[in-house]
Amino acid sequence: EALERTDYLERSLRGGFPEAVRRQGRRRERFFESYVNDLLDRDVTQLADIQRRSDLHRLLRLVADSMAQPMVTARLGEALRLPDSTARRYLSLFEEVFLIKRIPAWSSTATKRAAKTPKALFVDTGIGSHLAGRGLSRLQRDDALAGPVLENLVLSELAKQISWSLTRPWLGHYRTRDGDEVDGVLEAPGGRIVGVEVKPTRSVRLEDFRGLKHLQKRVPQRFHRGVVLYTGAEVLSFGEGLTAQPISSLWA
């Protein structure tokens, strides 16, 4: 598909719920608000005895602010003055009602400096973007805000496709204490690895492959391919096993 950067951002903001896709502007926002309120105030409270429902809403918005980023539960709890055990319980409840999905950290014996903090994705990128207050105009101006939204879109799409894939790879992310990172790591049952980076830009530079090259160097025998998914339209080669592809190649 010939999609522009704005098209990808719009797809991220509307999400996948038919009710949201059919609506625009304030009508879509009201759907998101109603959906989240129903889940938290009805479904979640049926699963557990919640003393202060307002804490659920505040915590979920904090998770949205750090969408597709490593999530340190203790810091979230501290920000809301919640015990760590309570914050962890609430996050598990968010997963049970399919609001969020935690992506574990990937490591191997060859990557001993890898961090172990999971990432939090919103199952629906539209809901996450709404809770974080990220509208189209803000995302168009700021790649630092657009990046996590598009990363959430890509990783959640990979998670969905894994559910029907014959290969059934494991999905994680890779990050070291030295700052090297790969947004998504797919590991097949036999150990073969594909790394995925997401960039909100229309062009790709060699330095965008820094994390993928680091991973390739650490596990050369298992590294099958490294892909940078970006908002441009061309498929480009950046060396053996390294390519840049449009985000739409996920479904085109």
C-alpha positions as a Markdown table, in Angstrom:
| # | Residue | x | y | z |
|---|---|---|---|---|
| 1 | Glu | 0.0 | 0.0 | 0.0 |
| 2 | Ala | 1.2 | 3.5 | -0.8 |
| 3 | Leu | 0.9 | 4.9 | 2.8 |
| 4 | Glu | 2.3 | 8.2 | 4.0 |
| 5 | Arg | 3.5 | 8.9 | 7.6 |
| 6 | Thr | 0.2 | 10.6 | 8.4 |
| 7 | Asp | -1.7 | 7.5 | 7.3 |
| 8 | Tyr | 0.2 | 5.3 | 9.8 |
| 9 | Leu | -0.4 | 7.8 | 12.6 |
| 10 | Glu | -4.1 | 8.0 | 11.8 |
| 11 | Arg | -4.3 | 4.2 | 11.8 |
| 12 | Ser | -2.6 | 4.1 | 15.2 |
| 13 | Leu | -4.9 | 6.8 | 16.7 |
| 14 | Arg | -8.1 | 5.2 | 15.6 |
| 15 | Gly | -7.1 | 1.7 | 16.7 |
| 16 | Gly | -9.0 | -1.4 | 15.6 |
| 17 | Phe | -12.4 | -1.3 | 17.3 |
| 18 | Pro | -15.1 | -1.0 | 14.7 |
| 19 | Glu | -16.9 | 1.6 | 16.8 |
| 20 | Ala | -13.7 | 3.7 | 16.8 |
| 21 | Val | -13.0 | 3.2 | 13.1 |
| 22 | Arg | -16.4 | 4.4 | 12.2 |
| 23 | Arg | -16.2 | 7.5 | 14.3 |
| 24 | Gln | -14.1 | 10.7 | 14.3 |
| 25 | Gly | -13.1 | 13.5 | 16.6 |
| 26 | Arg | -15.1 | 13.8 | 19.8 |
| 27 | Arg | -17.4 | 10.9 | 19.0 |
| 28 | Arg | -14.4 | 8.5 | 18.9 |
| 29 | Glu | -13.0 | 10.0 | 22.1 |
| 30 | Arg | -16.3 | 9.4 | 23.9 |
| 31 | Phe | -16.2 | 5.7 | 22.7 |
| 32 | Phe | -12.7 | 5.3 | 24.1 |
| 33 | Glu | -13.7 | 6.9 | 27.4 |
| 34 | Ser | -16.8 | 4.8 | 27.8 |
| 35 | Tyr | -15.0 | 1.6 | 26.9 |
| 36 | Val | -12.2 | 2.2 | 29.4 |
| 37 | Asn | -14.5 | 3.3 | 32.2 |
| 38 | Asp | -16.7 | 0.2 | 31.7 |
| 39 | Leu | -13.7 | -2.1 | 31.8 |
| 40 | Leu | -12.2 | -0.5 | 34.9 |
| 41 | Asp | -15.4 | 0.3 | 36.9 |
| 42 | Arg | -17.2 | -3.0 | 36.0 |
| 43 | Asp | -15.0 | -5.8 | 34.8 |
| 44 | Val | -11.9 | -5.1 | 36.8 |
| 45 | Thr | -13.8 | -4.5 | 40.0 |
| 46 | Gln | -15.6 | -7.8 | 39.5 |
| 47 | Leu | -12.2 | -9.6 | 39.3 |
| 48 | Ala | -10.8 | -8.0 | 42.5 |
| 49 | Asp | -11.8 | -6.0 | 45.5 |
| 50 | Ile | -10.6 | -2.5 | 44.6 |
| 51 | Gln | -10.7 | 0.1 | 47.4 |
| 52 | Arg | -10.0 | 3.2 | 45.3 |
| 53 | Arg | -11.1 | 3.0 | 41.7 |
| 54 | Ser | -9.5 | 6.3 | 40.9 |
| 55 | Asp | -6.1 | 4.7 | 41.4 |
| 56 | Leu | -6.9 | 2.3 | 38.5 |
| 57 | His | -7.6 | 5.2 | 36.1 |
| 58 | Arg | -4.5 | 7.1 | 37.2 |
| 59 | Leu | -2.2 | 4.1 | 36.9 |
| 60 | Leu | -3.5 | 3.2 | 33.4 |
| 61 | Arg | -2.8 | 6.8 | 32.3 |
| 62 | Leu | 0.8 | 6.5 | 33.6 |
| 63 | Val | 1.2 | 3.3 | 31.6 |
| 64 | Ala | -0.1 | 5.1 | 28.5 |
| 65 | Asp | 2.5 | 7.8 | 29.0 |
| 66 | Ser | 5.2 | 5.2 | 28.8 |
| 67 | Met | 3.6 | 3.2 | 26.0 |
| 68 | Ala | 6.0 | 0.7 | 24.4 |
| 69 | Gln | 8.8 | 1.7 | 26.8 |
| 70 | Pro | 10.4 | -0.4 | 29.6 |
| 71 | Met | 8.0 | -0.4 | 32.5 |
| 72 | Val | 9.4 | -0.3 | 36.0 |
| 73 | Thr | 6.5 | -1.2 | 38.3 |
| 74 | Ala | 8.1 | 0.3 | 41.4 |
| 75 | Arg | 8.4 | 3.7 | 39.8 |
| 76 | Leu | 4.7 | 3.6 | 38.7 |
| 77 | Gly | 3.7 | 2.8 | 42.3 |
| 78 | Glu | 5.9 | 5.5 | 43.8 |
| 79 | Ala | 4.4 | 8.1 | 41.4 |
| 80 | Leu | 0.9 | 7.2 | 42.7 |
| 81 | Arg | 2.0 | 6.4 | 46.3 |
| 82 | Leu | 0.8 | 2.8 | 45.8 |
| 83 | Pro | 2.5 | -0.2 | 47.4 |
| 84 | Asp | 4.5 | -2.1 | 44.8 |
| 85 | Ser | 2.4 | -5.2 | 45.4 |
| 86 | Thr | -0.8 | -3.2 | 44.6 |
| 87 | Ala | 0.6 | -1.7 | 41.4 |
| 88 | Arg | 1.6 | -5.2 | 40.3 |
| 89 | Arg | -1.8 | -6.5 | 41.0 |
| 90 | Tyr | -3.5 | -3.7 | 39.1 |
| 91 | Leu | -1.2 | -4.2 | 36.1 |
| 92 | Ser | -2.1 | -7.9 | 36.1 |
| 93 | Leu | -5.8 | -7.0 | 36.1 |
| 94 | Phe | -5.2 | -4.7 | 33.1 |
| 95 | Glu | -3.8 | -7.7 | 31.3 |
| 96 | Glu | -6.7 | -10.0 | 32.3 |
| 97 | Val | -9.2 | -7.6 | 30.6 |
| 98 | Phe | -7.0 | -7.2 | 27.5 |
| 99 | Leu | -6.1 | -3.6 | 28.0 |
| 100 | Ile | -2.4 | -4.0 | 28.0 |
| 101 | Lys | 0.1 | -6.7 | 27.1 |
| 102 | Arg | 3.6 | -7.0 | 28.7 |
| 103 | Ile | 6.5 | -7.9 | 26.3 |
| 104 | Pro | 9.3 | -9.6 | 28.2 |
| 105 | Ala | 12.9 | -8.8 | 27.8 |
| 106 | Trp | 15.0 | -11.1 | 25.6 |
| 107 | Ser | 18.5 | -12.3 | 26.6 |
| 108 | Ser | 20.9 | -15.2 | 26.1 |
| 109 | Thr | 24.1 | -16.3 | 27.6 |
| 110 | Ala | 25.9 | -14.2 | 25.0 |
| 111 | Thr | 24.0 | -11.0 | 26.1 |
| 112 | Lys | 24.7 | -11.0 | 29.8 |
| 113 | Arg | 24.3 | -7.2 | 30.0 |
| 114 | Ala | 20.8 | -7.3 | 28.8 |
| 115 | Ala | 18.2 | -5.6 | 31.0 |
| 116 | Lys | 15.2 | -7.6 | 32.3 |
| 117 | Thr | 12.5 | -5.0 | 32.4 |
| 118 | Pro | 9.4 | -5.8 | 30.3 |
| 119 | Lys | 7.7 | -3.3 | 28.0 |
| 120 | Ala | 4.0 | -2.5 | 28.2 |
| 121 | Leu | 1.9 | -2.4 | 25.0 |
| 122 | Phe | -1.7 | -1.4 | 24.7 |
| 123 | Val | -3.6 | -4.1 | 22.9 |
| 124 | Asp | -5.4 | -1.3 | 21.0 |
| 125 | Thr | -3.1 | 1.5 | 20.1 |
| 126 | Gly | -6.0 | 3.9 | 19.7 |
| 127 | Ile | -7.0 | 3.5 | 23.4 |
| 128 | Gly | -3.4 | 4.0 | 24.5 |
| 129 | Ser | -2.9 | 7.1 | 22.4 |
| 130 | His | -6.2 | 8.5 | 23.7 |
| 131 | Leu | -5.2 | 8.0 | 27.3 |
| 132 | Ala | -1.9 | 9.6 | 26.7 |
| 133 | Gly | -3.5 | 12.6 | 25.0 |
| 134 | Arg | -1.6 | 12.1 | 21.8 |
| 135 | Gly | -3.5 | 13.6 | 18.9 |
| 136 | Leu | -2.5 | 13.7 | 15.3 |
| 137 | Ser | -1.1 | 17.3 | 15.3 |
| 138 | Arg | 1.2 | 16.5 | 18.3 |
| 139 | Leu | 2.5 | 13.3 | 16.7 |
| 140 | Gln | 3.2 | 15.0 | 13.4 |
| 141 | Arg | 5.3 | 17.6 | 15.1 |
| 142 | Asp | 7.2 | 15.3 | 17.5 |
| 143 | Asp | 9.0 | 12.1 | 16.5 |
| 144 | Ala | 9.7 | 11.4 | 20.2 |
| 145 | Leu | 6.0 | 11.0 | 20.7 |
| 146 | Ala | 5.2 | 9.4 | 17.4 |
| 147 | Gly | 7.9 | 6.7 | 17.8 |
| 148 | Pro | 6.3 | 4.8 | 20.7 |
| 149 | Val | 2.9 | 5.0 | 19.2 |
| 150 | Leu | 4.1 | 3.4 | 15.9 |
| 151 | Glu | 6.2 | 0.9 | 17.9 |
| 152 | Asn | 3.1 | -0.1 | 19.8 |
| 153 | Leu | 1.2 | -0.5 | 16.5 |
| 154 | Val | 3.9 | -2.7 | 15.0 |
| 155 | Leu | 4.5 | -4.9 | 18.1 |
| 156 | Ser | 0.8 | -5.4 | 18.8 |
| 157 | Glu | 0.4 | -6.4 | 15.1 |
| 158 | Leu | 3.2 | -8.9 | 15.4 |
| 159 | Ala | 1.6 | -10.3 | 18.6 |
| 160 | Lys | -1.7 | -10.8 | 16.8 |
| 161 | Gln | 0.0 | -12.5 | 13.8 |
| 162 | Ile | 1.9 | -14.8 | 16.1 |
| 163 | Ser | -1.4 | -16.2 | 17.3 |
| 164 | Trp | -2.0 | -17.8 | 13.9 |
| 165 | Ser | 1.5 | -18.2 | 12.6 |
| 166 | Leu | 2.7 | -21.8 | 11.9 |
| 167 | Thr | 6.1 | -20.8 | 13.3 |
| 168 | Arg | 4.8 | -19.4 | 16.6 |
| 169 | Pro | 7.9 | -17.4 | 17.5 |
| 170 | Trp | 8.4 | -15.9 | 20.9 |
| 171 | Leu | 8.1 | -12.1 | 21.1 |
| 172 | Gly | 10.3 | -10.0 | 23.3 |
| 173 | His | 12.5 | -6.8 | 23.3 |
| 174 | Tyr | 16.2 | -6.3 | 23.8 |
| 175 | Arg | 17.9 | -3.6 | 25.8 |
| 176 | Thr | 21.4 | -3.5 | 27.4 |
| 177 | Arg | 22.7 | -1.4 | 30.3 |
| 178 | Asp | 24.9 | 0.3 | 27.8 |
| 179 | Gly | 21.9 | 1.7 | 25.8 |
| 180 | Asp | 21.9 | -0.8 | 22.9 |
| 181 | Glu | 18.3 | -1.8 | 22.1 |
| 182 | Val | 16.1 | -3.5 | 19.6 |
| 183 | Asp | 12.4 | -2.8 | 19.7 |
| 184 | Gly | 11.2 | -6.3 | 19.0 |
| 185 | Val | 12.9 | -9.7 | 19.0 |
| 186 | Leu | 11.2 | -12.7 | 17.4 |
| 187 | Glu | 12.8 | -16.0 | 18.4 |
| 188 | Ala | 11.6 | -19.2 | 16.5 |
| 189 | Pro | 11.4 | -22.5 | 18.5 |
| 190 | Gly | 14.7 | -23.6 | 16.9 |
| 191 | Gly | 16.5 | -20.5 | 18.2 |
| 192 | Arg | 16.6 | -18.4 | 14.9 |
| 193 | Ile | 16.2 | -14.7 | 15.6 |
| 194 | Val | 14.7 | -11.8 | 13.7 |
| 195 | Gly | 15.2 | -8.3 | 15.1 |
| 196 | Val | 12.7 | -5.5 | 14.4 |
| 197 | Glu | 13.2 | -1.7 | 14.8 |
| 198 | Val | 10.5 | 0.9 | 14.3 |
| 199 | Lys | 11.2 | 4.4 | 13.1 |
| 200 | Pro | 8.7 | 7.2 | 12.6 |
| 201 | Thr | 10.7 | 8.7 | 9.8 |
| 202 | Arg | 10.3 | 8.7 | 6.0 |
| 203 | Ser | 13.9 | 7.8 | 5.4 |
| 204 | Val | 16.4 | 5.4 | 7.0 |
| 205 | Arg | 20.1 | 6.0 | 7.9 |
| 206 | Leu | 22.8 | 3.5 | 8.6 |
| 207 | Glu | 22.8 | 4.5 | 12.3 |
| 208 | Asp | 19.2 | 3.3 | 12.6 |
| 209 | Phe | 20.6 | -0.2 | 12.5 |
| 210 | Arg | 22.9 | 0.2 | 15.5 |
| 211 | Gly | 20.9 | -2.0 | 17.8 |
| 212 | Leu | 20.3 | -4.6 | 15.2 |
| 213 | Lys | 24.0 | -4.7 | 14.3 |
| 214 | His | 24.9 | -5.1 | 18.0 |
| 215 | Leu | 22.5 | -8.0 | 18.3 |
| 216 | Gln | 23.9 | -9.5 | 15.1 |
| 217 | Lys | 27.4 | -9.3 | 16.5 |
| 218 | Arg | 26.4 | -10.9 | 19.8 |
| 219 | Val | 24.6 | -13.9 | 18.4 |
| 220 | Pro | 25.9 | -14.3 | 14.8 |
| 221 | Gln | 24.9 | -17.9 | 14.4 |
| 222 | Arg | 21.3 | -17.4 | 15.5 |
| 223 | Phe | 20.7 | -14.0 | 13.9 |
| 224 | His | 18.6 | -14.5 | 10.7 |
| 225 | Arg | 17.5 | -11.0 | 9.8 |
| 226 | Gly | 17.2 | -7.5 | 11.0 |
| 227 | Val | 14.4 | -5.2 | 9.8 |
| 228 | Val | 13.8 | -1.5 | 10.2 |
| 229 | Leu | 10.2 | -0.7 | 9.6 |
| 230 | Tyr | 9.7 | 2.9 | 8.7 |
| 231 | Thr | 7.1 | 5.3 | 7.1 |
| 232 | Gly | 8.7 | 5.4 | 3.7 |
| 233 | Ala | 7.8 | 3.4 | 0.7 |
| 234 | Glu | 10.9 | 1.5 | -0.5 |
| 235 | Val | 12.5 | -1.8 | 0.5 |
| 236 | Leu | 16.3 | -1.1 | 1.0 |
| 237 | Ser | 19.2 | -3.3 | 1.8 |
| 238 | Phe | 21.8 | -2.2 | 4.4 |
| 239 | Gly | 24.1 | -5.2 | 4.3 |
| 240 | Glu | 23.8 | -8.9 | 4.8 |
| 241 | Gly | 20.6 | -9.8 | 6.5 |
| 242 | Leu | 19.7 | -6.1 | 7.2 |
| 243 | Thr | 16.8 | -4.4 | 5.4 |
| 244 | Ala | 14.5 | -1.4 | 5.7 |
| 245 | Gln | 10.9 | -2.0 | 4.8 |
| 246 | Pro | 7.6 | 0.0 | 4.9 |
| 247 | Ile | 5.5 | -0.6 | 8.0 |
| 248 | Ser | 2.7 | -1.8 | 5.6 |
| 249 | Ser | 4.8 | -4.8 | 4.7 |
| 250 | Leu | 3.4 | -6.3 | 8.0 |
| 251 | Trp | 0.0 | -6.7 | 6.3 |
| 252 | Ala | 0.5 | -6.0 | 2.6 |
